[in-house]
């Protein structure tokens, strides 16, 4: 009996110590932990896309006056700047994505495209960087964000110059991404797929948890408009 009591006391003490060492875990459900995981993966995918775009489009980070690609990437993906617009005019979300893919856009197109996705996703996650018991995510916002990423990826692949720009002839993409030549480079497509998949899966998990139905849309990417996330 004394031995059982001693073992119980030790077990309780060990559990209490573990809880005290990470008190935030006391306020998290399994869904919160899943949301944290998917959110981290979403923004990690965005950082990888930024790196790929700067590698293929070095002229863009030079427009921002950065000394190197690494410096431009560090500023664009700085966690302290999450949710803030990277451009002088202060546009954010889908408005910034569209601006960066205009032919007359004078600033860093990569910063505009990634910054637009960043701030749009920041809003879809309700501006939170970590989730706890009392936090509620909106499954419809997450679903809409996934569709917006699909639309943005299509626009990225199809936005082209109507006039020559420097050494770049008319008809070339405003931003180089996938390459369909003899040696194909589909790494952008795969990364966009991961990002969209994470958002769709989390949207379904949140919808199941809240017993709500997500209104799904069927659209042609060529004519689709961005969906609201806020």
JOPECOR-V853767 format. One record per pair of residues at least 24 apart in sequence whose C-alpha atoms are under 10 Angstrom apart, sorted by the first residue. I is the first residue (numbers start at 0). J is the second residue. Records with the same first field share a line. If there is no record, write none. Layout:
I=J + J
//
This chain:
23=129 + 130 + 131
24=131 + 132
25=131 + 132
26=130 + 131 + 132 + 133
27=129 + 130 + 131 + 132 + 133 + 134
28=130 + 131 + 132 + 133
29=131 + 132
30=130 + 131 + 132 + 201 + 204 + 205 + 208
31=129 + 130 + 131 + 132 + 133 + 134 + 135 + 136 + 205
32=129 + 130 + 131
33=130 + 201 + 204 + 205
34=124 + 128 + 129 + 130 + 131 + 136 + 197 + 198 + 201 + 202 + 204 + 205
35=127 + 128 + 129 + 130 + 131
36=129 + 197 + 201
37=194 + 196 + 197 + 198 + 200 + 201
38=120 + 121 + 124 + 127 + 128 + 129 + 130 + 194 + 197 + 198 + 201
39=128 + 129 + 197
40=193 + 194 + 197 + 198
41=117 + 120 + 190 + 191 + 193 + 194 + 195 + 196 + 197 + 198
42=76 + 78 + 81 + 116 + 117 + 120 + 121 + 194
43=76 + 190 + 194
44=190 + 191 + 192 + 193 + 194 + 195 + 197
45=76 + 113 + 114 + 116 + 117 + 120 + 190 + 191 + 193 + 194
46=72 + 73 + 75 + 76 + 77 + 113 + 117
47=72 + 76 + 187 + 190 + 191
48=109 + 113 + 176 + 186 + 187 + 188 + 190 + 191 + 194
49=75 + 76 + 109 + 110 + 112 + 113 + 114
50=75 + 76 + 109
51=109 + 175 + 176 + 177 + 186 + 187 + 190
52=108 + 109 + 110 + 112 + 113 + 174 + 175 + 176 + 177 + 187
53=107 + 108 + 109 + 110 + 174 + 175 + 176
54=175 + 176
55=174 + 175 + 176 + 177
56=107 + 108 + 109 + 173 + 174 + 175 + 176
57=107 + 109
58=107 + 108 + 109 + 174
59=105 + 106 + 107 + 108 + 109 + 110 + 174
60=106 + 107 + 108 + 109 + 110
61=106 + 107
62=105 + 106 + 107 + 108
63=106 + 107 + 108 + 110
64=107
71=107 + 109 + 110
72=109 + 110
74=110
75=109 + 110 + 111 + 113 + 114 + 117
76=110 + 113 + 114 + 117
78=128
80=114 + 117 + 118
81=114 + 117 + 118 + 120 + 121 + 126 + 128
82=114 + 115 + 116 + 117 + 118 + 119 + 120 + 121 + 122 + 126 + 127
83=114 + 115 + 117 + 118 + 121
84=110 + 111 + 114 + 115 + 117 + 118
85=110 + 111 + 112 + 113 + 114 + 115 + 117 + 118
86=110 + 111 + 114 + 115
90=114 + 115 + 118
91=115 + 116 + 117 + 118 + 119
92=116 + 117 + 118 + 119 + 120 + 121 + 122 + 225 + 227 + 228
93=117 + 118 + 119 + 147 + 148 + 151 + 224 + 225 + 226 + 227 + 228
94=119 + 225
95=119
96=151 + 154 + 155
97=151 + 154 + 155 + 225
99=155 + 173 + 174
100=151 + 154 + 155 + 157 + 158 + 159 + 160 + 172 + 173 + 174
101=158 + 159 + 160 + 173
102=158 + 159 + 160 + 161 + 162 + 164 + 172 + 173
103=160
104=173
108=173 + 174
109=174
112=151 + 152 + 155 + 174
113=151
115=151
116=144 + 147 + 148 + 151
119=144 + 147 + 148 + 227 + 228 + 229
120=144 + 145 + 147 + 148 + 198 + 228 + 229
121=228 + 229
122=227 + 228 + 229
123=198 + 227 + 228 + 229
124=228 + 229
125=228 + 229
135=205 + 209
136=201 + 202 + 205 + 206 + 209
137=201 + 202 + 205 + 206 + 209 + 211 + 213 + 228 + 229
138=198 + 199 + 200 + 201 + 202 + 203 + 204 + 205 + 206 + 207 + 208 + 209 + 211 + 212 + 213 + 214
139=199 + 202 + 203 + 205 + 206 + 211 + 212 + 213 + 214 + 215 + 227 + 228
140=198 + 202 + 213 + 226 + 227 + 228 + 229
141=195 + 197 + 198 + 199 + 200 + 201 + 202 + 203 + 205 + 206 + 213 + 228
142=195 + 198 + 199 + 200 + 201 + 202 + 203 + 206 + 213 + 214 + 215 + 216 + 226 + 228
143=198 + 199 + 202 + 213 + 214 + 215 + 216 + 225 + 226 + 227 + 228 + 229
144=195 + 198 + 199 + 202 + 225 + 226 + 227 + 228 + 229
145=191 + 192 + 194 + 195 + 196 + 197 + 198 + 199 + 200 + 202 + 226
146=195 + 198 + 199 + 215 + 216 + 217 + 218 + 220 + 223 + 224 + 225 + 226
147=195 + 220 + 223 + 224 + 225 + 226 + 227 + 228
148=191 + 192 + 194 + 195 + 198 + 225
149=191 + 192 + 194 + 195 + 220 + 223 + 225
150=218 + 219 + 220 + 221 + 222 + 223 + 224 + 225 + 226
151=191 + 220 + 224 + 225
152=176 + 187 + 188 + 191 + 192 + 220
153=188 + 220 + 221 + 223
154=220 + 221
156=187 + 188
157=221
//
